């Protein structure tokens, strides 16, 4: 029978590892999303050849949801870790 505590510890370690790995590419994800937004808003005017590229559009269609999910995960992770640190600091200050 599996040990539930061990399973939770392993899941936490996986989440931390994923956050570390994704965090190394955060700037790339953010830059991609910024460029995607620019392309959608003014790209067709500034560079119609790139905007009309079927390869570019297909690649963006595949990657954009994944990059958005990665950034959402990182933001959630950062927020939760920050809240946990603040709570621990409060406990330690009163302790």
C-alpha distance (Angstrom), angle and dihedral (degrees) to the residues before:
residue distance angle dihedral
X1 . . .
X2 3.79 . .
X3 3.77 119.5 .
X4 3.84 106.8 -121.1
X5 3.80 92.8 -154.2
X6 3.79 91.1 53.2
X7 3.81 90.7 47.9
X8 3.82 91.0 53.0
X9 3.80 91.4 47.7
X10 3.82 90.1 50.8
X11 3.81 91.2 48.2
X12 3.81 90.2 50.6
X13 3.79 90.8 49.9
X14 3.80 90.3 50.9
X15 3.81 91.8 50.3
X16 3.81 90.8 49.5
X17 3.80 91.4 48.7
X18 3.80 92.7 48.6
X19 3.81 90.4 49.4
X20 3.80 89.9 50.9
X21 3.81 92.9 48.5
X22 3.81 95.5 44.7
X23 3.79 91.5 43.1
X24 3.79 89.5 63.3
X25 3.81 88.6 63.1
X26 3.81 98.2 38.7
X27 3.80 92.6 110.1
X28 3.81 91.0 51.4
X29 3.81 91.8 49.7
X30 3.80 91.5 48.2
X31 3.81 92.9 47.1
X32 3.80 91.4 48.8
X33 3.80 91.7 50.8
X34 3.81 91.8 47.5
X35 3.79 92.3 49.8
X36 3.80 90.7 45.7
X37 3.80 90.8 53.6
X38 3.80 91.1 48.0
X39 3.78 91.5 49.0
X40 3.79 90.9 50.9
X41 3.80 93.5 48.4
X42 3.81 105.2 37.1
X43 3.80 105.4 -4.6
X44 3.76 94.8 96.3
X45 3.80 88.7 57.9
X46 3.81 99.1 39.6
X47 3.78 98.5 40.7
X48 3.80 113.2 8.7
X49 3.81 92.7 170.8
X50 3.79 92.6 60.0
X51 3.80 92.1 40.4
X52 3.79 91.3 53.6
X53 3.82 93.7 46.8
X54 3.79 107.9 121.8
X55 3.81 90.2 -158.7
X56 3.80 91.3 54.3
X57 3.79 92.7 47.4
X58 3.82 92.6 47.2
X59 3.80 92.2 48.7
X60 3.77 91.5 47.8
X61 3.81 91.6 48.5
X62 3.81 89.5 56.2
X63 3.79 99.5 41.0
X64 3.78 104.7 35.4
X65 3.84 96.4 71.2
X66 3.81 90.8 46.2
X67 3.81 93.7 48.0
X68 3.81 90.4 46.8
X69 3.82 89.8 50.5
X70 3.81 90.9 48.6
X71 3.80 91.2 51.8
X72 3.81 91.4 45.9
X73 3.80 89.9 51.1
X74 3.80 91.8 49.2
X75 3.81 92.6 47.9
X76 3.80 91.6 49.1
X77 3.80 91.7 46.2
X78 3.82 92.1 49.0
X79 3.81 92.0 47.8
X80 3.80 94.8 48.4
X81 3.81 93.5 45.1
X82 3.80 89.7 48.3
X83 3.80 91.3 50.9
X84 3.80 90.9 48.3
X85 3.81 91.5 50.1
X86 3.79 91.5 49.0
X87 3.80 90.8 50.2
X88 3.82 91.9 48.9
X89 3.79 91.4 47.3
X90 3.80 89.5 51.8
X91 3.80 92.1 49.4
X92 3.81 92.0 46.6
X93 3.81 91.8 48.1
X94 3.80 90.9 52.8
X95 3.74 94.3 37.8
